[in-house]
Amino acid sequence: MRSPTPVATGPYAPPAPDRELTVLSADGARLHVEVHGPEGAPPVVLVHGWTCSTAFWAAQIRDLAADHRVIAYDQRGHGRSPASPTCSTEALADDLEAVLAATLAPGGRAVVVGHSMGGMTVLAAAARPRFRAHTAAVLLCSTGSGRLVSESLVVPMRAGRVRTWLTARVLGSRAPLGPVTPVARRILKYATMGAASTPAMVEACARVVHACPREVRHAWSRVLEGLDLEDAVSELTVPTAVVVGTADRLTPPVHARALVAALPHCVGGTELPGLGHMTPVEAPELVTGKIRELVTAYAADTPNEPVKEGA
């Protein structure tokens, strides 16, 4: 297992978990899981996106762990979860199901929050009985169900085949990101964050993203390039809220609007003016507030027990 991701200090440094465990997925992949907050409190499960890790959720964990049982895990190959030869949306769904089964009581239901590829993980698992049994509500942040490369605005040119080809080459590059330098911060801010993002926000995101191994970054970029989960949207039948930044270049608002229109039980779509792709970092209070609203409305009384011993 790799060493913990080097993360920012100060308010964007993730708090130490109350418990860490390793969960085995269906194919034997090992997933690093962190549990925060009081036992028996309403559970929230946080699923991060491409090139990120549990450290991405520092603000949400710090706030919610006061009165929620917060469960965050590293997607396979990210953070402290070892890389796997299997990279697919089915594997992502397997992993989420495994984490839910290992950390929730048999009757426990959580609010599941997915950012970017984490939201796609939720969509991939939407039709599965174990996901439905353990999910009270969902928050989808800065995500989409398909057409990710063709709709991306990272390459500043007119939509069409050339932009799509260039975008795929940029996002799928095998080049190492290297150290977090001033130039690297500017590039990351342009691609993933709004103009008003503070230097501390950019630094926190850059440290997380740059810690992702380039082989993992490339492998999952290929999965995202071919992503097609549009049929899965209709399977996400639990109450679901959607959040997106209007300046999101990776998953522009067109994706969020399509989700809001197609979800069977959408309980709100929020567009945040001027914010980019990293909404949980750029608007931590708002995203955390949305999570709390979903818990209060749909999961405040759900039973939960301590994480199983030996998991």
Secondary structure, DSSP 8 states (H G I E B T S, - for coil): ---------GGGS----SEEEEEE-TTS-EEEEEEES-TTS-EEEEE--TT--GGGGHHHHHHHTTTSEEEEE--TTSTTS---S--SHHHHHHHHHHHHHHHS-TT--EEEEEETHHHHHHHHHTT-HHHHHHEEEEEEES--SB-HHHH--SS-S-SSHHHHHHHHHHHT------S--HHHHHHHHHHHS-TT--HHHHHHHHHHHHTS-HHHHHHHHHHHHT-B-GGGGGG--S-EEEEEETT-SSS-HHHHHHHHHH-TTEEEEEEETT--S-HHHHSHHHHHHHHHHHIIIIITT-------TT-
